Amino acid sequence: HPKGEFGIYLISDGANKPYRLKIRAPGFPHLAALDEMTRGHMIADLVAIIGTQDIVFGEIDR
């Protein structure tokens, strides 16, 4: 099942190769929301909160 959409930032200068290309995996915005989601919760709740986000840590580990 899909976990989100990849964000792609592409700039061309007219050549046959991109001038700039950035790809952001869907796990990045999910992980960025972790701070907002965990405020007011106990540290023990962190495992359950991360589990609900269904983050693939292999795609955000760069």
C-alpha positions as CSV (number, residue, x, y, z in Angstrom):
1,H,0.0,0.0,0.0
2,P,1.3,3.5,-0.8
3,K,2.8,5.6,1.9
4,G,2.7,9.0,0.2
5,E,4.0,10.9,-2.7
6,F,7.6,11.7,-3.6
7,G,8.2,15.5,-3.9
8,I,10.4,16.3,-7.0
9,Y,12.1,19.6,-7.5
10,L,13.5,19.9,-11.0
11,I,15.2,22.9,-12.7
12,S,16.5,22.9,-16.3
13,D,18.9,25.2,-18.0
14,G,17.9,23.9,-21.4
15,A,20.5,21.1,-21.6
16,N,19.7,17.5,-21.8
17,K,20.5,17.0,-18.1
18,P,18.8,18.7,-15.2
19,Y,20.5,21.7,-13.7
20,R,19.1,20.9,-10.2
21,L,17.1,17.9,-9.0
22,K,15.9,17.2,-5.5
23,I,13.7,14.3,-4.5
24,R,12.0,14.2,-1.1
25,A,10.6,10.9,0.2
26,P,7.1,10.9,1.8
27,G,8.7,9.9,5.2
28,F,10.3,13.4,5.6
29,P,7.0,15.3,6.1
30,H,5.7,12.5,8.3
31,L,8.8,12.7,10.4
32,A,8.6,16.5,10.5
33,A,5.1,16.2,12.0
34,L,6.4,14.1,14.8
35,D,7.2,17.1,17.0
36,E,3.7,18.4,16.7
37,M,2.1,15.0,17.3
38,T,4.1,14.2,20.4
39,R,3.6,17.4,22.4
40,G,1.9,16.7,25.7
41,H,2.4,12.9,25.4
42,M,4.7,10.6,27.4
43,I,8.0,9.3,26.0
44,A,6.5,5.8,26.2
45,D,3.8,6.9,23.7
46,L,6.4,7.7,21.1
47,V,6.6,4.1,19.8
48,A,2.8,4.0,19.2
49,I,2.9,7.4,17.5
50,I,5.7,6.5,15.2
51,G,3.8,3.2,14.4
52,T,0.7,5.1,13.3
53,Q,2.7,7.2,10.9
54,D,4.1,4.1,9.2
55,I,7.4,5.7,8.5
56,V,9.9,3.7,6.4
57,F,13.2,4.7,8.0
58,G,15.2,3.3,5.1
59,E,13.9,6.1,2.8
60,I,14.7,8.9,5.2
61,D,18.1,7.7,6.2
62,R,20.5,9.6,4.0
